[in-house]
Amino acid sequence: MKTLKKVFFIMACLFLTIAAKAQEENNEQKRERVEKSTKPFNPSYFSLSENSFYVLEAMIVNNQIVIDSTATISVVPGKLPYPSGNFKVAVMDKQGKQITEYFMQDPLNIHSCEGENNHVGSLKNGRVFISLPKNNSIGKLIFSRDKERIGTVDIGDLIVKTQRDPTKGEQ
């Protein structure tokens, strides 16, 4: 009886080894199939203008986003960050039609990272960076939190400046 168990155990080990080897070959074949149907990575992907987005750098004065003489728009290569948060940005064109809207983390709130305390305060004065889809017809941005309108800023002139000298703002 013990010999029968040993033979059965050895047979099971051999079977599992052969099955694992066959699975490895299948995974290798799958990988080769995927590689054949996938275009190779092109380093110039990030230099193409359609694969970039804008970043607005603006002042915060008295807990309001303000476009002043120091405000800039930069062209950043890559994809627009994934939208999440409770701060809504409505992007309007120069005629006042909505282009898009998305949510982001509230740039007017500051978070404490001291220990287990999770304090949130308001940023009274400072600078803020807001990512925007790359669209040359952007006229103004409307900011809101829940159903409360926080503010509106006109960035049409900054977009025009960026169009005239696109290398000035690139990183």
N, C-alpha and C positions, 0 to 999 in steps of 0.2 A: 504494500500500500504506500509506504514511504517512497519507494522508487517511482511509483506512478505519479505521486505529487511532484517529485523532483523533475521528472520528464515533462509534466504539464507546465511547471514553472519555467523550465528552460525554453519550451516551445512558445510560451506566452512572451518571454523576453525577446526571442528571435522575431516573433511576429510584430511586436511593438517597435523594434529597431528597424525592421523593413518598412513598416508603415510610416515611421518618422522620416526615413530617408526618401520615401516616395512623396511625402508632403513637402519636404524641402525642395525637391525638384519642381513640384507644382508652384510653390511660392516663387522660385527663381524664374520659371516660365512666365508667371503673372507679371513680375517686375519687368522682364524684358519686353513684354507686350505693351505695358504702360509707357515705358521709355520710348518705344518706337512711335507711339501715337502722341507723345508730348513734344511740343516745340522746345528746342534748346533755349536756355536762359540767355537773354540778350542784355549785356550791360548798358546799352543805350536806351533801355526801357525808361529809365528815370530822366533822361534828357529830352524825351518827347513831351511836347507841351500839353498834350491831352492826358498825360499821366502825372499831373501835378494839381495843386490846389493853392489857394491864397491863405495867408495868415495876416490878419489885421492886428497891428499893435497900436493900442490907444491908451489914453490916460483915464484914470478914475479920479474924479474930483467930487467930494461930498457924496460918495456912494453912487455916482452916476458915471456912465461911460461917456467920454467927451472926445470928439475929434478936434484936435488942435493942430498947431504947426508941427508938432513932433510925431503925429500919427503917421504910420507907414503901412504899406501893404507889401508883403514879400511873396514871391512865388516859391513854393516848396515842392520838390519832387516827391512822388509817391502817392499813396491813396489818402483820401480824407479820413481822419480818425473816425472810429465807430461812434455813432451818436448815442449818448446816454446821459441821463440827468433830468433835472426839472426846470432848466432854464431854456426857454424856447427862443430860437432865432428865426425870424421870418425874413427871407431875402426877397426884396422887391426890386423890380427893374426901374428904369428911369421914368416910365409912364405910370408907375404905381401898381402894376400888376405883380402878383406874387409869383416868384420863380420857384422857390422851394421853402420848406421850413424843416427844422430839425431841432433836437434837444441836445444840450451839453451840460456839463457840470457848471454850477453857478459861479461865474468869475468874480462876483461881488461878495462871496462868502470866503472866509478864511477858516481853516481847520487847525486846531491844536493837535500836536502829536506827542504830548507829554504823557507818558505812561498809559494808564487805562482811561484817562480823562478824554472825552470826546467833545471838546468845546468848539462851538461854531460862532464866529463873530462876523461883523460886517467890515469890509475893506473900505475905509473912508477915502484914502488917497493912495495912488500907486499906478502901476501899469498892468495891462491885461492883454492877453493874446487870444484871439478868436479865429478859429479855422473856418474858412468859407469855401464853397465850391468855386472852381475857376469858371467864371462867366463874365465876359466883358461888358454885359449890359446891366450889371448890378448898379442900382442907384442908392438905395437906402436899406438899413437894417432896422427891424422892429424887435425889441427885446421884451419878453414877458415871463413872468413866473406864475404858474397856475393860471388864473384868469386875470391877473393884475398886470397891466402894462407898465414896464419898468422904464422904457425910454425908446427913442428913435434917433438914429444917427444917419447922416447923409455921407456916403463914401464914394459917390460918383466921381468926384474930382480925383480921389486917390487912385481909382481904377484907371482913369484916363492917364495919369502920370505913370502908372505901371505899364500901360500899353506903349507909351512913348519910349520908355527906357526899361525894357523887361529885365535887363541884366542887373540893374541897380538893386532890385530887391531880392534877387536869388541868393540862396544860401549854398 
